[in-house]
């Protein structure tokens, strides 16, 4: 007698069989790709057959990684959509997370003062910024970083939504091994980032530096870690002697749609428009004479900032307004004491990234530059929302909500 349980059991067995067959097929295609595609490129980069074979001994695609596209599938629809929920930016600044970085940073400030001073002298990057990045990236070297970097980077080079980027990274990783980095050190995040500063392999080759005479060791040397972070930021244009930014109040007379690094003006001009520091102090004279940019990561639903070019250098480390803001804010608290943002985060979010992406596509059809329909509210999306709201007789808020999604998708 065929029972419902038997049918269910058979169905599960069929699914497992299909999944296993699919995984076997992907693995076969992966091995073919290694031999016929990646190996010739690695050899051209100076990687020996012994190094290549040792790196890939026992390695197969990790199908649990996010943002993968199965071979033969449409590359526009990743197998896993990472971070599918569109949340309030305020969640990024949970006080226990911020305090973990700021407390850890202050504890290490005195211990590493001599190295930090030398890093600032050589690269122009102040101690608070270097410490905040170190803390955010790896918990000052204490974070568990469990993945096989070769496996992660090769999987993503073979079948991710950004194959070309990860192809460069797996080749750089193989060059690292060829130059003497042991395979045992090649542990990474799910995105392939390595060591205490969480460098991708291309960044390691370009920016990892020996600051204590023992070789460029971003896994075990705290001095090398701090110096490598400083060198990275200097390479991308850190401006010596400038701050990263200031929390401010923005009067209703100043549109939130003025946000963005392409709409800068002298900080003294922003001040003349009524923008003030939340501390009540004037902007420093050397900053007031230079260019600054309005930055409102939650539009009118959160704190506002006037940022400097150094803010956008921080985004070279992680292409996220919230990441750069976290680092700048944590750096201030490491150096000057624990003071949370004066502005509060409103009750926004609760959407799916697919909803926000649909709204962005609707705005693109209307001629707005939203910076791409990726489901994330970057500054181009935020200010486009504000411009649309003003055009349609609404008070600009410059941030997605359910009503805007319904009206614009």
Residue pairs with C-beta under 8 A, 6 or more apart in sequence:
22 70
23 63
25 71
26 61
26 63
26 70
26 71
26 159
27 60
27 61
29 71
29 158
30 60
30 61
30 154
30 155
30 158
30 159
33 158
34 56
34 154
38 154
38 157
38 167
38 170
38 171
39 52
41 167
41 171
42 52
42 171
42 174
43 49
43 52
45 171
45 174
45 175
46 175
46 178
47 171
47 174
47 175
47 177
47 178
48 178
51 174
51 177
51 178
52 174
54 177
54 183
55 150
55 173
55 174
55 177
55 183
56 150
56 154
59 148
59 150
59 151
59 154
60 151
61 151
61 154
61 155
61 158
61 159
62 147
62 151
62 152
62 155
63 79
63 155
65 80
65 152
65 155
65 156
65 160
65 190
66 78
66 80
66 81
66 82
66 190
67 78
67 79
67 80
67 81
67 82
67 156
67 160
67 161
67 162
68 78
68 79
68 80
68 155
68 156
68 159
68 160
68 161
69 75
69 77
69 78
69 79
69 159
69 160
69 161
70 79
70 159
71 159
73 79
75 161
78 160
78 161
81 353
81 354
83 353
84 352
84 353
84 354
85 349
85 351
85 352
85 353
86 349
86 350
86 351
86 352
86 353
86 355
86 356
86 375
86 376
86 377
86 400
87 349
87 350
88 298
88 301
88 345
88 346
88 347
88 348
88 349
89 297
89 298
89 302
89 322
89 345
89 348
90 298
90 302
90 344
90 345
90 346
91 349
92 322
92 326
93 322
93 325
93 326
93 329
93 341
93 345
95 340
98 326
98 329
98 330
98 333
98 340
99 338
100 135
100 139
101 132
101 135
101 136
101 326
101 330
101 334
102 132
102 135
102 330
102 333
102 334
102 338
104 135
104 139
104 140
105 128
105 131
105 132
105 134
105 135
105 140
105 330
105 331
105 334
106 334
108 131
108 134
108 140
109 116
109 127
109 131
109 334
109 335
112 127
112 131
112 222
112 223
112 226
113 127
115 211
115 222
115 223
115 226
115 227
116 127
116 130
116 131
116 226
117 127
118 211
118 227
119 125
119 127
119 130
119 211
119 226
119 227
119 229
119 230
120 126
120 127
120 230
122 227
122 230
123 227
123 230
123 231
123 233
123 234
123 238
124 230
124 234
124 238
124 239
124 240
124 241
125 229
125 230
125 233
125 234
125 238
126 331
126 335
127 334
127 335
128 330
128 331
128 332
128 334
128 335
129 233
129 244
129 314
129 327
129 328
129 331
130 226
130 229
130 230
131 226
131 331
131 334
132 326
132 327
132 328
132 330
132 331
132 334
133 197
133 229
133 317
133 327
134 140
134 141
134 196
134 197
134 225
134 226
134 229
135 330
136 323
136 326
136 327
136 330
137 143
137 193
137 196
137 197
137 198
138 145
138 195
138 196
138 197
138 198
140 196
141 196
141 222
141 225
145 187
145 188
145 189
145 194
146 187
147 187
147 188
147 189
147 190
147 192
148 186
148 187
148 188
149 173
149 186
149 187
149 188
149 192
149 194
149 201
150 170
150 173
150 174
150 183
150 186
152 188
152 189
152 190
152 191
152 192
153 166
153 169
153 170
153 173
153 188
153 192
153 201
154 170
156 162
156 163
156 166
156 169
156 170
156 192
157 163
157 166
157 167
157 169
157 170
160 166
166 192
168 202
169 192
169 200
169 201
169 202
170 201
172 200
172 201
172 202
172 204
172 205
173 186
173 192
173 201
175 201
175 205
176 186
176 201
176 204
176 205
177 183
177 186
185 194
185 195
185 219
186 194
187 194
188 194
189 198
191 200
192 200
192 201
193 199
193 200
194 200
194 201
194 204
194 218
194 219
195 204
195 218
195 219
195 225
196 218
196 219
196 222
196 225
197 218
197 225
197 228
197 229
197 232
199 207
199 208
199 218
199 228
199 232
203 232
204 216
204 218
206 235
207 228
207 231
207 232
207 235
208 216
208 218
208 224
208 228
209 216
209 224
209 227
209 228
209 231
210 216
210 217
210 224
211 221
211 223
211 224
211 226
211 227
211 228
212 221
212 223
212 224
214 221
214 224
216 224
216 228
217 224
218 224
218 225
218 228
232 316
232 317
233 313
233 314
233 316
233 317
236 313
236 316
237 309
237 313
238 310
238 313
239 308
239 309
239 310
239 313
241 286
242 286
242 287
242 290
242 308
242 309
242 310
243 284
243 287
243 308
243 310
244 307
244 308
244 310
244 311
244 314
244 324
244 327
244 328
244 331
245 292
245 295
245 305
245 306
245 307
245 308
245 310
245 311
245 325
245 328
246 277
246 283
246 287
246 305
246 306
246 307
247 277
247 278
247 279
247 303
247 304
247 305
247 341
247 342
247 343
248 270
248 275
248 276
248 277
248 278
248 304
248 305
248 306
249 275
249 276
249 278
249 304
249 343
250 256
250 274
250 275
250 294
250 296
250 304
251 273
251 274
251 275
252 395
253 273
253 274
254 273
254 274
254 275
254 294
255 386
255 390
255 396
256 294
256 296
256 299
256 300
256 304
256 382
256 383
256 386
256 396
256 397
256 398
257 383
257 384
257 386
257 387
257 390
257 396
257 398
258 294
258 383
259 293
259 294
259 295
259 296
259 379
259 382
259 383
259 386
259 398
260 293
260 294
260 379
260 380
260 383
261 293
261 309
261 312
261 379
263 293
263 294
264 291
264 292
264 293
265 291
265 292
266 288
266 289
266 290
266 291
266 292
267 283
267 287
267 288
267 289
267 290
267 291
267 292
267 306
268 283
268 288
268 289
270 292
270 294
270 306
271 282
271 283
271 288
275 294
275 306
277 283
278 342
278 343
282 288
283 306
287 308
290 308
291 308
291 309
292 306
292 307
292 308
293 306
293 307
293 308
293 311
294 304
294 305
294 306
295 304
295 305
295 306
295 307
295 311
295 321
295 325
295 379
296 302
296 304
296 305
296 382
296 398
297 303
297 321
297 322
297 325
297 382
298 345
298 346
298 348
298 399
299 382
299 385
299 386
299 396
299 397
299 398
299 399
300 346
300 395
300 396
300 397
300 398
300 399
301 345
301 346
301 347
301 348
301 397
301 399
302 343
302 344
302 345
302 346
302 348
303 341
303 342
303 343
303 344
303 345
304 343
305 311
305 325
307 328
311 324
311 325
311 328
312 324
314 323
314 324
314 327
314 328
315 321
315 323
315 324
317 323
317 324
317 327
318 324
321 378
321 379
329 341
332 339
333 339
348 399
348 400
348 401
350 402
351 400
351 401
351 402
351 405
352 375
353 374
353 375
353 376
354 375
355 375
355 405
355 409
356 375
356 376
356 377
356 381
356 400
356 405
357 373
357 374
357 375
358 373
358 405
358 409
359 400
359 404
359 405
359 408
359 409
360 370
360 372
360 373
360 374
360 375
360 381
361 373
361 409
362 408
362 409
363 370
363 381
363 384
363 385
363 388
363 408
364 370
364 373
366 388
366 408
368 384
368 387
368 388
369 380
369 384
370 378
370 380
370 381
370 384
371 378
371 379
371 380
371 381
377 399
377 400
381 400
382 398
382 399
383 398
385 396
385 397
385 398
385 399
385 400
385 404
386 396
386 397
386 398
387 396
388 408
389 395
389 396
389 397
389 398
390 396
